[in-house]
Amino acid sequence: MLTFIQRSPQVSLPALLDKLSKLNPRVEFAQTYPDEIQGAFESSADALQAALYASREQGFWVGIGVGELRIPRFAGALGTVSTNDCTGDALEFSRLAVEAARTGAPARGIAVSAHNRAVADMASGLTRLLYRVCSDRTEAEWRVVDLLVPGVRGQQRAVAQALGITTQAVSRTLMRSLWHEEQAARPAVLDLLNRLDAPSPPAI
């Protein structure tokens, strides 16, 4: 479960909602308060991508709650699930996480909460690094980064042609924006999130 709280009136909730809807959430994202939206994913990769969408220009506080999310069977079958229909500790963890994201000096920006606090703290630390990397990018850097597909070789020339710049300019942008470092760190974050989501072993 993810909770986003708007940090500045200059950033658009509808624009973020539109991006999140394209990631195929399990529970559709919806506005729960004037400055807040909530929803949920089954995939940790989609959850991380959603969190980093919200990091642009430090536009939103982000809380990631990992836990049980009970979805009403009838609403789930119809595909019309909202967070108001759901129960489970993922909701509480998401709320705790977004409140933690707003604390600190400087504010953390993003946090993860779950039953396993030690692993959640590790995930929070790594997601904070990625949040800071993404939030520090300029619009010019995002124009390059948005055209890249992770894992695809030889795409810098196509990106350069699409933007009317040189391949050297694309390469320098990727170095400045720490895009390669972001991609290298993502698997570690996903591993931690998946560990938090794994069922606990039975008691002996």
NUZA-212296 format. One line per field, with one value per atom (N, C-alpha, C): residue in three letters; x, z, y. Coordinates in nm, 4 decimals. Each point is the difference from the previous one (the first is absolute). Layout:
# NUZA-212296
res <- ALA ...
X <- X ...
Z <- Z ...
Y <- Y ...
This chain:
# NUZA-212296
res <- MET MET MET LEU LEU LEU THR THR THR PHE PHE PHE ILE ILE ILE GLN GLN GLN ARG ARG ARG SER SER SER PRO PRO PRO GLN GLN GLN VAL VAL VAL SER SER SER LEU LEU LEU PRO PRO PRO ALA ALA ALA LEU LEU LEU LEU LEU LEU ASP ASP ASP LYS LYS LYS LEU LEU LEU SER SER SER LYS LYS LYS LEU LEU LEU ASN ASN ASN PRO PRO PRO ARG ARG ARG VAL VAL VAL GLU GLU GLU PHE PHE PHE ALA ALA ALA GLN GLN GLN THR THR THR TYR TYR TYR PRO PRO PRO ASP ASP ASP GLU GLU GLU ILE ILE ILE GLN GLN GLN GLY GLY GLY ALA ALA ALA PHE PHE PHE GLU GLU GLU SER SER SER SER SER SER ALA ALA ALA ASP ASP ASP ALA ALA ALA LEU LEU LEU GLN GLN GLN ALA ALA ALA ALA ALA ALA LEU LEU LEU TYR TYR TYR ALA ALA ALA SER SER SER ARG ARG ARG GLU GLU GLU GLN GLN GLN GLY GLY GLY PHE PHE PHE TRP TRP TRP VAL VAL VAL GLY GLY GLY ILE ILE ILE GLY GLY GLY VAL VAL VAL GLY GLY GLY GLU GLU GLU LEU LEU LEU ARG ARG ARG ILE ILE ILE PRO PRO PRO ARG ARG ARG PHE PHE PHE ALA ALA ALA GLY GLY GLY ALA ALA ALA LEU LEU LEU GLY GLY GLY THR THR THR VAL VAL VAL SER SER SER THR THR THR ASN ASN ASN ASP ASP ASP CYS CYS CYS THR THR THR GLY GLY GLY ASP ASP ASP ALA ALA ALA LEU LEU LEU GLU GLU GLU PHE PHE PHE SER SER SER ARG ARG ARG LEU LEU LEU ALA ALA ALA VAL VAL VAL GLU GLU GLU ALA ALA ALA ALA ALA ALA ARG ARG ARG THR THR THR GLY GLY GLY ALA ALA ALA PRO PRO PRO ALA ALA ALA ARG ARG ARG GLY GLY GLY ILE ILE ILE ALA ALA ALA VAL VAL VAL SER SER SER ALA ALA ALA HIS HIS HIS ASN ASN ASN ARG ARG ARG ALA ALA ALA VAL VAL VAL ALA ALA ALA ASP ASP ASP MET MET MET ALA ALA ALA SER SER SER GLY GLY GLY LEU LEU LEU THR THR THR ARG ARG ARG LEU LEU LEU LEU LEU LEU TYR TYR TYR ARG ARG ARG VAL VAL VAL CYS CYS CYS SER SER SER ASP ASP ASP ARG ARG ARG THR THR THR GLU GLU GLU ALA ALA ALA GLU GLU GLU TRP TRP TRP ARG ARG ARG VAL VAL VAL VAL VAL VAL ASP ASP ASP LEU LEU LEU LEU LEU LEU VAL VAL VAL PRO PRO PRO GLY GLY GLY VAL VAL VAL ARG ARG ARG GLY GLY GLY GLN GLN GLN GLN GLN GLN ARG ARG ARG ALA ALA ALA VAL VAL VAL ALA ALA ALA GLN GLN GLN ALA ALA ALA LEU LEU LEU GLY GLY GLY ILE ILE ILE THR THR THR THR THR THR GLN GLN GLN ALA ALA ALA VAL VAL VAL SER SER SER ARG ARG ARG THR THR THR LEU LEU LEU MET MET MET ARG ARG ARG SER SER SER LEU LEU LEU TRP TRP TRP HIS HIS HIS GLU GLU GLU GLU GLU GLU GLN GLN GLN ALA ALA ALA ALA ALA ALA ARG ARG ARG PRO PRO PRO ALA ALA ALA VAL VAL VAL LEU LEU LEU ASP ASP ASP LEU LEU LEU LEU LEU LEU ASN ASN ASN ARG ARG ARG LEU LEU LEU ASP ASP ASP ALA ALA ALA PRO PRO PRO SER SER SER PRO PRO PRO PRO PRO PRO ALA ALA ALA ILE ILE ILE
X <- 0.0851 -0.0851 0.0892 -0.0339 0.0757 -0.0900 0.0540 -0.0676 0.0893 -0.0573 0.0725 -0.0670 0.0785 -0.0510 0.0724 -0.0771 0.0521 0.0863 0.1216 0.0904 -0.0159 -0.0453 -0.0102 -0.1227 -0.0727 -0.1165 0.0374 0.1298 0.0436 0.0025 0.0027 0.0004 -0.1438 -0.0242 -0.1362 -0.0357 -0.1048 -0.0516 -0.0575 -0.0817 -0.0543 0.1087 0.1103 0.1078 0.0628 0.0205 0.0548 -0.0991 -0.1272 -0.1022 0.0002 0.0167 0.0025 0.1192 0.1164 0.1175 -0.0188 -0.0552 -0.0171 -0.0985 -0.1023 -0.1009 0.0593 0.1096 0.0627 0.0908 0.0199 0.0843 -0.0798 -0.1293 -0.0858 -0.0064 -0.0479 -0.0101 -0.1050 0.0209 -0.0993 -0.1196 0.0260 -0.1046 0.0222 -0.0969 0.0151 0.0324 0.0906 0.0342 -0.1119 -0.0307 -0.1077 0.0353 -0.0611 0.0233 -0.0789 0.0717 -0.0631 -0.0161 0.0828 -0.0099 0.0368 -0.0235 0.0329 0.1452 0.0910 0.1420 0.0586 -0.0861 0.0488 -0.0654 0.0801 -0.0540 0.0559 -0.0785 0.0384 -0.0372 0.0757 -0.0297 0.1005 -0.0095 0.0874 0.0371 0.1176 0.0498 0.0255 -0.0037 0.0468 0.1495 0.0516 0.1401 0.0845 0.1095 0.0910 0.0670 0.0234 0.0612 -0.0916 -0.1299 -0.0947 -0.0103 0.0043 -0.0071 0.1193 0.1182 0.1191 -0.0069 -0.0440 -0.0126 -0.0973 -0.1112 -0.0982 0.0606 0.0758 0.0626 0.0960 0.0747 0.0965 -0.0673 -0.1153 -0.0783 -0.0291 -0.0336 -0.0405 0.1178 0.1213 0.1175 0.0391 -0.0523 0.0410 -0.0245 0.1014 -0.0064 -0.0404 0.0243 -0.0408 -0.1470 -0.0813 -0.1393 -0.0905 0.0340 -0.0883 0.0814 -0.0587 0.0484 -0.0523 0.0812 -0.0379 0.0116 -0.1071 0.0018 -0.0322 0.0876 -0.0210 -0.0272 -0.1194 -0.0364 -0.0104 0.0738 0.0006 -0.0646 -0.1053 -0.0709 -0.1224 -0.0897 -0.1216 -0.0976 -0.0587 -0.1033 -0.1176 -0.1079 -0.1183 -0.0943 -0.0295 -0.0848 -0.1327 -0.1124 -0.1299 -0.0116 -0.0459 -0.0020 -0.0842 -0.1167 -0.0894 0.0597 0.0496 0.0605 0.1242 0.0779 0.1190 -0.0330 -0.1082 -0.0404 -0.0459 -0.0608 -0.0479 0.1098 0.1130 0.1079 -0.0294 -0.0812 -0.0383 0.0433 0.1163 0.0451 0.0534 -0.0354 0.0591 0.0605 0.0846 0.0629 -0.1032 -0.1117 -0.1051 -0.0631 0.0107 -0.0558 0.0927 0.1265 0.1024 0.0239 0.0503 0.0439 0.1346 0.0642 0.1282 0.1082 0.1094 0.1035 0.0833 -0.0103 0.0708 -0.0454 -0.1275 -0.0521 0.0668 0.0083 0.0625 0.1484 0.0673 0.1423 0.0252 -0.0853 0.0159 -0.0150 -0.0963 -0.0202 0.1200 0.0507 0.1181 0.1201 0.0125 0.1141 -0.0046 -0.1158 -0.0065 0.0224 -0.0420 0.0287 0.1497 0.0643 0.1452 0.0728 -0.0551 0.0618 0.0039 -0.0898 -0.0083 0.0906 0.0672 0.0841 0.1470 0.0837 0.1432 0.0446 0.1299 0.0573 0.1251 -0.0079 -0.1220 -0.1012 -0.1224 -0.1060 0.0384 -0.0399 0.0390 -0.0596 -0.1218 -0.0634 -0.0750 0.0588 -0.0607 0.0381 -0.0887 0.0295 -0.0785 0.0489 -0.0637 -0.0320 -0.1176 -0.0397 -0.0590 0.0321 -0.0483 0.0233 -0.0459 0.0206 0.1486 0.0793 0.1439 0.0663 0.0154 0.0475 0.1436 0.0847 0.1398 0.0118 -0.0717 0.0040 -0.0685 -0.1088 -0.0688 0.0915 0.0801 0.0936 0.1071 0.0467 0.0976 -0.0620 -0.1238 -0.0692 -0.0216 -0.0313 -0.0185 0.1284 0.1128 0.1270 0.0321 -0.0206 0.0288 -0.0999 -0.1277 -0.0982 0.0233 0.0503 0.0325 0.1094 0.0998 0.1061 -0.0568 -0.0841 -0.0578 -0.0926 -0.0769 -0.0895 0.0809 0.1120 0.0824 0.0629 0.0484 0.0579 -0.1025 -0.1207 -0.1028 -0.0516 -0.0139 -0.0560 0.0962 0.1295 0.0985 0.0163 -0.0636 0.0154 -0.0718 0.0604 -0.0621 -0.0988 -0.0823 -0.0944 0.0738 0.1138 0.0789 0.0502 0.0416 0.0452 -0.1154 -0.1173 -0.1158 -0.0419 0.0182 -0.0368 0.0818 0.1238 0.0839 -0.0389 -0.0065 -0.0260 -0.1342 -0.1004 -0.1338 -0.0047 0.0965 0.0000 0.0788 0.0650 0.0837 -0.0798 0.0368 -0.0591 0.1107 -0.0087 0.1067 0.0277 0.1294 0.0406 0.0132 -0.0370 0.0092 0.1315 0.0788 0.1292 -0.0158 0.0931 0.0097 -0.1126 -0.0662 -0.1137 0.0354 0.1231 0.0350 -0.0060 0.0365 -0.0056 -0.1436 -0.0922 -0.1411 -0.0562 0.0388 -0.0449 0.0541 0.1263 0.0605 -0.0723 -0.0313 -0.0713 -0.1391 -0.0679 -0.1352 -0.0006 0.1066 0.0060 0.0791 0.0623 0.0777 0.1283 0.0623 0.1266 0.1004 0.1234 0.1028 -0.0030 0.0573 0.0096 0.0901 0.0992 0.0867 -0.0792 -0.0951 -0.0839 -0.0879 -0.0516 -0.0798 0.0858 0.1207 0.0898 0.0334 0.0291 0.0318 -0.1207 -0.1184 -0.1218 -0.0203 0.0232 -0.0169 0.1008 0.1193 0.0999 -0.0406 -0.0436 -0.0392 -0.1213 -0.0937 -0.1263 0.0089 0.1167 0.0211 -0.0997 -0.0351 -0.0978 0.0538 0.1269 0.0581 0.0028 0.0327 0.0030 -0.1401 -0.0989 -0.1385 -0.0389 0.0302 -0.0362 0.0733 0.1249 0.0770 -0.0539 -0.0597 -0.0496 -0.1410 -0.0760 -0.1400 -0.0165 0.0798 -0.0192 0.0152 0.0893 0.0173 -0.1248 -0.0591 -0.1235 -0.1119 -0.0128 -0.1060 0.0178 0.1247 0.0252 -0.0490 0.0258 -0.0446 -0.1523 -0.0624 -0.1462 -0.0628 0.0600 -0.0528 0.0184 0.1097 0.0204 -0.1072 -0.0354 -0.1043 -0.1357 -0.0202 -0.1299 -0.0115 0.1123 -0.0018 -0.0729 -0.0750 -0.0688 0.0989 -0.0353 0.0864 0.0025 0.1137 0.0050 -0.0887 -0.0569 -0.0867 0.0766 -0.0684 0.0627 0.0243 0.1103 0.0352 -0.0512
Z <- 0.0000 0.0000 0.0000 -0.0864 -0.0067 0.0341 0.0774 0.0307 -0.0444 -0.0754 -0.0458 0.0571 0.0592 0.0491 -0.0735 -0.0544 -0.0791 0.0874 -0.0474 0.0748 -0.0402 -0.1210 -0.0515 -0.0889 0.0077 -0.0875 -0.1470 -0.0275 -0.1390 -0.0735 0.0745 -0.0656 -0.0148 -0.1039 -0.0379 0.0473 0.0803 0.0375 -0.1200 -0.0859 -0.1166 -0.0914 -0.0170 -0.0863 0.0583 0.1326 0.0625 -0.0081 0.0232 -0.0108 -0.1389 -0.1024 -0.1369 -0.0211 0.0512 -0.0128 0.0756 0.1196 0.0820 -0.0620 -0.0661 -0.0611 -0.1114 -0.0611 -0.1092 0.0493 0.1313 0.0566 0.0436 -0.0314 0.0308 0.1498 0.0804 0.1442 0.0331 0.1093 0.0485 0.0582 0.0730 0.0517 -0.0628 -0.0761 -0.0729 0.0945 -0.0459 0.0793 -0.0090 0.1146 0.0078 0.1061 -0.0134 0.0947 0.1276 0.1117 0.1281 0.0871 -0.0233 0.0632 -0.1069 0.0242 -0.1026 -0.0465 0.0885 -0.0358 0.0001 -0.0061 0.0174 -0.0982 -0.0465 -0.0809 0.0522 -0.0176 0.0457 -0.1036 0.0001 -0.0850 0.0288 -0.0731 0.0304 -0.1265 0.0062 -0.1079 0.0530 -0.0899 0.0333 -0.0250 -0.0931 -0.0401 0.0744 0.0602 0.0664 -0.1003 -0.1223 -0.1027 -0.0356 -0.0127 -0.0289 0.1175 0.1213 0.1182 0.0056 -0.0292 0.0006 -0.1106 -0.1192 -0.1099 0.0366 0.0620 0.0422 0.0997 0.0952 0.1009 -0.0636 -0.1000 -0.0636 -0.0940 -0.0565 -0.0729 0.0908 0.1246 0.0938 0.0544 -0.0274 0.0530 -0.0824 -0.1192 -0.0862 0.0691 -0.0011 0.0608 0.1477 0.0618 0.1394 0.0181 -0.0953 -0.0036 0.1030 0.0470 0.0917 0.1083 0.1190 0.1006 -0.0403 0.0200 -0.0448 0.1155 0.0252 0.0992 -0.0643 0.0178 -0.0520 0.1181 0.0048 0.1055 -0.0550 0.0589 -0.0463 0.1075 -0.0378 0.0949 -0.0651 0.0825 -0.0522 -0.0473 -0.1164 -0.0528 -0.0425 0.0723 -0.0291 -0.0903 -0.1151 -0.1010 -0.0057 0.0099 -0.0089 -0.1288 0.0103 -0.1155 -0.1143 0.0311 -0.1058 -0.0721 0.0769 -0.0617 -0.0794 0.0534 -0.0715 -0.1317 -0.0013 -0.1236 -0.1048 0.0452 -0.0935 -0.0426 0.0703 -0.0321 0.0396 0.1028 0.0424 0.1441 0.0368 0.1384 0.0284 0.1167 0.0484 0.1371 0.0452 0.1304 0.1120 -0.0187 0.1025 0.0181 -0.1029 0.0080 0.0724 0.0134 0.0452 0.1503 0.0540 0.1389 0.0041 0.1156 0.0132 0.0483 0.0506 0.0593 -0.1026 -0.1278 -0.1018 0.0012 0.0296 0.0078 0.1131 0.1163 0.1148 -0.0244 -0.0577 -0.0274 -0.0997 -0.0994 -0.0982 0.0659 0.0906 0.0726 0.0893 0.0714 0.0836 -0.0843 -0.1183 -0.0866 -0.0523 -0.0434 -0.0561 0.1088 0.1224 0.1096 0.0307 -0.0066 0.0193 -0.1108 -0.1213 -0.1134 0.0206 0.0808 0.0212 0.1129 0.0674 0.1131 -0.0401 0.0914 -0.0245 -0.0431 0.0041 -0.0421 -0.0830 -0.1341 -0.0762 0.0032 -0.0384 0.0005 -0.0896 0.0412 -0.0726 -0.1405 -0.0155 -0.1315 -0.0276 0.0385 -0.0247 0.1138 0.0322 0.1046 -0.0270 0.0580 -0.0121 0.1405 0.0169 0.1300 -0.0194 0.0929 -0.0068 0.1354 0.0140 0.1254 0.0314 -0.1003 0.0195 -0.0067 0.1152 0.0037 -0.0499 0.0305 -0.0417 -0.1522 -0.0680 -0.1466 -0.0563 0.0628 -0.0452 0.0103 0.1061 0.0147 -0.1085 -0.0347 -0.1090 -0.1318 -0.0248 -0.1221 -0.0013 0.1150 0.0085 -0.0357 0.0505 -0.0295 -0.1481 -0.0672 -0.1434 -0.0813 0.0369 -0.0756 0.0193 0.1166 0.0208 -0.0951 -0.0206 -0.0950 -0.1404 -0.0438 -0.1338 -0.0105 0.1050 0.0014 -0.0184 0.0731 -0.0103 -0.1386 -0.0535 -0.1349 -0.1011 0.0044 -0.0977 0.0219 0.1248 0.0268 -0.0379 -0.0079 -0.0351 -0.1505 -0.0802 -0.1450 -0.0538 -0.1022 -0.0661 -0.1057 -0.0482 -0.1064 -0.1246 -0.0305 -0.1168 0.0168 0.1209 0.0244 -0.0092 0.0498 -0.0089 -0.1447 -0.0855 -0.1413 -0.0616 0.0428 -0.0474 0.0693 0.1320 0.0786 -0.0361 -0.0257 -0.0296 -0.1280 -0.0884 -0.1264 0.0074 0.1113 0.0125 0.0492 -0.0506 0.0448 0.0686 0.1306 0.0700 -0.0623 -0.0135 -0.0504 -0.1503 -0.0723 -0.1466 -0.0414 -0.0766 -0.0444 -0.1246 -0.0158 -0.1221 -0.0238 0.1047 -0.0193 0.0108 0.0400 0.0182 -0.1310 -0.1099 -0.1291 -0.0370 0.0225 -0.0313 0.0873 0.1269 0.0900 -0.0470 -0.0392 -0.0488 -0.1241 -0.0927 -0.1215 0.0329 0.0927 0.0370 0.0616 0.0718 0.0693 -0.0771 -0.1099 -0.0787 0.0681 0.0738 0.0668 -0.0383 0.0472 -0.0338 0.0973 -0.0440 0.0896 0.1190 -0.0223 0.1105 0.1055 -0.0458 0.0947 0.0805 -0.0661 0.0712 0.1046 -0.0383 0.0917 0.1210 -0.0237 0.1114 0.0917 -0.0602 0.0805 0.0905 -0.0530 0.0807 0.1143 -0.0250 0.1066 0.1080 -0.0414 0.0973 0.0815 -0.0661 0.0663 0.0816 -0.0038 0.0741 -0.0413 -0.1280 -0.0481 0.0116 -0.0371 0.0070 0.1442 0.0932 0.1412 0.0503 -0.0450 0.0378 -0.0459 -0.1257 -0.0531 0.0731 0.0393 0.0711 0.1407 0.0609 0.1375 0.0077 -0.1058 0.0048 0.0413 -0.0539 0.0400 0.1503 0.0646 0.1445 0.0742 -0.0454 0.0619 -0.0191 -0.1209 -0.0281 0.0817 0.0191 0.0820 0.1434 0.0548 0.1363 0.0079 -0.0977 -0.0001 -0.0126 -0.0827 -0.0156 0.1279 0.0703 0.1285 0.1001 -0.0012 0.0911 -0.0338 -0.1285 -0.0460 0.0072 0.0260 0.0045 0.1251 -0.0099 0.1188 0.1060 0.1247 0.1102 0.0088 0.0372 0.0149 0.1160 -0.0081 0.1085 0.1306 0.1088 0.1314 0.0290 0.0662 0.0334 0.1406
Y <- -0.1179 0.1179 0.1236 0.0973 0.1242 0.1176 0.0916 0.1253 0.1143 0.0922 0.1182 0.1240 0.0881 0.1277 0.1120 0.0901 0.1114 0.0910 0.0289 0.0871 0.1456 0.0237 0.1363 0.0109 0.1123 0.0168 0.0130 0.0180 0.0127 -0.1343 -0.1112 -0.1310 -0.0488 -0.0780 -0.0378 -0.1403 -0.0110 -0.1319 -0.0740 0.0657 -0.0715 -0.0563 0.0739 -0.0489 -0.1262 -0.0021 -0.1202 -0.1152 0.0270 -0.1048 -0.0624 0.0816 -0.0510 -0.0939 0.0372 -0.0866 -0.1311 0.0097 -0.1198 -0.0980 0.0524 -0.0871 -0.0855 0.0462 -0.0735 -0.1124 -0.0082 -0.1052 -0.1228 -0.0026 -0.1150 -0.0303 0.0951 -0.0250 -0.1051 -0.0715 -0.0973 0.0728 0.1068 0.0882 0.1368 0.0458 0.1259 0.1153 0.0849 0.1176 0.1025 0.0576 0.0984 0.1028 0.1151 0.1082 -0.0284 -0.0117 -0.0308 0.1242 0.0998 0.1317 0.1018 0.1288 0.1000 -0.0047 -0.0423 -0.0024 -0.1406 -0.1026 -0.1374 -0.0962 -0.0979 -0.1090 -0.1320 -0.1075 -0.1328 -0.1042 -0.1090 -0.1138 -0.1101 -0.1097 -0.1138 -0.0763 -0.0637 -0.0854 -0.1404 -0.0970 -0.1349 -0.0122 0.0788 -0.0088 0.1035 -0.0463 0.0935 0.0930 -0.0482 0.0845 0.1164 -0.0279 0.1074 0.0968 -0.0533 0.0861 0.0944 -0.0518 0.0850 0.1037 -0.0417 0.0951 0.1113 -0.0359 0.0997 0.0974 -0.0529 0.0851 0.0994 -0.0452 0.0889 0.0991 -0.0348 0.1003 0.1192 -0.0302 0.1049 0.0798 -0.0455 0.0688 0.1224 0.0106 0.1112 0.1333 0.0823 0.1330 -0.0080 -0.1164 -0.0213 0.0371 -0.0440 0.0427 -0.0646 -0.1212 -0.0726 -0.0696 -0.0067 -0.0932 -0.1381 -0.1025 -0.1342 -0.0991 -0.0725 -0.1066 -0.1334 -0.0988 -0.1351 -0.0925 -0.0554 -0.0933 -0.1409 -0.0927 -0.1392 -0.0870 -0.0680 -0.0844 -0.0610 -0.0501 -0.0621 0.1074 -0.0236 0.0891 -0.0873 0.0109 -0.0814 0.0785 -0.0595 0.0631 -0.0745 0.0691 -0.0674 -0.0799 -0.1235 -0.0901 0.0550 0.0528 0.0472 0.1203 0.0967 0.1181 -0.0381 -0.0952 -0.0437 -0.0663 -0.0799 -0.0671 0.0996 0.1083 0.1019 0.0965 -0.0032 0.0918 0.1425 0.0181 0.1350 0.0259 -0.0503 0.0101 0.1399 0.0524 0.1244 -0.0259 0.0898 -0.0195 -0.0015 0.0691 0.0005 -0.1377 -0.0855 -0.1351 -0.0970 0.0374 -0.0939 0.0099 -0.1088 -0.0044 -0.0706 0.0041 -0.0676 0.0940 -0.0585 0.0842 0.0759 -0.0346 0.0780 0.1455 0.0218 0.1367 0.0772 -0.0623 0.0665 0.0230 -0.1006 0.0155 0.1128 0.0122 0.1066 0.1366 0.0103 0.1258 0.0321 -0.1010 0.0212 0.0419 -0.0624 0.0299 0.1423 0.0467 0.1352 0.1046 -0.0293 0.0929 0.0012 -0.1160 -0.0052 0.0747 -0.0052 0.0691 0.1507 0.0514 0.1446 0.0476 -0.0922 0.0363 -0.0002 0.0464 0.0040 0.1377 0.0225 0.1277 -0.0295 0.0066 0.0330 -0.1149 0.0321 -0.1008 -0.1172 -0.1195 -0.1206 -0.0053 0.0458 -0.0024 -0.1286 -0.1130 -0.1306 -0.0939 -0.0928 -0.0981 -0.1273 -0.1098 -0.1313 -0.0496 -0.0574 -0.0545 -0.1391 -0.0910 -0.1384 -0.0654 -0.1259 -0.0722 -0.0151 -0.0339 -0.0173 0.1371 0.0611 0.1382 0.0138 -0.0988 0.0086 0.0036 -0.0894 -0.0016 0.1241 0.0433 0.1213 0.1212 0.0074 0.1118 -0.0032 -0.1207 -0.0105 0.0446 -0.0433 0.0414 0.1505 0.0571 0.1450 0.0732 -0.0501 0.0649 0.0020 -0.1132 -0.0056 0.0810 -0.0057 0.0786 0.1493 0.0401 0.1413 0.0447 -0.0850 0.0333 0.0188 -0.0941 0.0102 0.1204 0.0257 0.1164 0.1284 0.0108 0.1201 0.0134 -0.1109 0.0026 0.0495 -0.0569 0.0365 0.1422 0.0410 0.1327 0.1120 -0.0307 0.1022 0.0187 -0.0831 0.0125 0.1233 0.0588 0.1145 -0.0481 0.0919 -0.0358 -0.0470 0.0635 -0.0409 -0.1431 -0.0349 -0.1371 -0.0987 0.0379 -0.0890 -0.0235 0.0994 -0.0202 -0.1129 -0.0135 -0.1100 -0.1308 0.0031 -0.1209 -0.0632 0.0827 -0.0524 -0.0828 0.0189 -0.0736 -0.1309 -0.0239 -0.1190 -0.1201 -0.1160 -0.1264 -0.0789 -0.0229 -0.0720 -0.1361 -0.0310 -0.1302 -0.0092 0.1049 -0.0005 0.0654 -0.0704 0.0520 0.0873 0.0917 0.0785 0.0982 0.0455 0.0897 0.1481 0.0308 0.1406 0.0780 -0.0655 0.0694 0.0333 -0.0942 0.0251 0.1118 0.0020 0.1069 0.1344 0.0015 0.1239 0.0516 -0.0900 0.0411 0.0522 -0.0648 0.0426 0.1389 0.0336 0.1293 0.1050 -0.0408 0.0953 0.0428 -0.0929 0.0292 -0.1083 0.0143 -0.0981 -0.1179 -0.1114 -0.1160 0.0320 0.0877 0.0405 0.0765 0.0825 0.0746 -0.0949 -0.1029 -0.1004 -0.0702 -0.0398 -0.0697 0.0864 0.1278 0.0904 0.0182 0.0066 0.0143 -0.1206 -0.1188 -0.1210 -0.0055 0.0518 0.0041 0.0999 0.1189 0.1035 -0.0422 -0.0660 -0.0350 -0.1291 -0.0654 -0.1258 -0.1080 -0.0013 -0.0980 -0.1424 -0.0186 -0.1348 -0.0497 0.0893 -0.0376 -0.0343 0.0748 -0.0305 -0.1403 -0.0312 -0.1312 -0.1121 0.0258 -0.1020 -0.0241 0.1031 -0.0117 -0.0578 0.0112 -0.0450 -0.1467 -0.0936 -0.1399 -0.0222 0.0741 -0.0150 0.0462 0.1097 0.0490 -0.1020 -0.0515 -0.0968 -0.1272 -0.0422 -0.1187 0.0221 0.1174 0.0296 0.0072 0.0644 0.0082 -0.1387 -0.0847 -0.1364 -0.0816 0.0230 -0.0682 0.0418 0.1271 0.0477 -0.0604 -0.0284 -0.0493 -0.1515 -0.0677 -0.1466 -0.0476 -0.1115 -0.0525 -0.0453 0.0196 -0.0422 -0.1524 -0.0586 -0.1462 -0.0434 -0.1189 -0.0469 -0.0165 0.0270 -0.0153 -0.1476 -0.0281 -0.1390 -0.0335
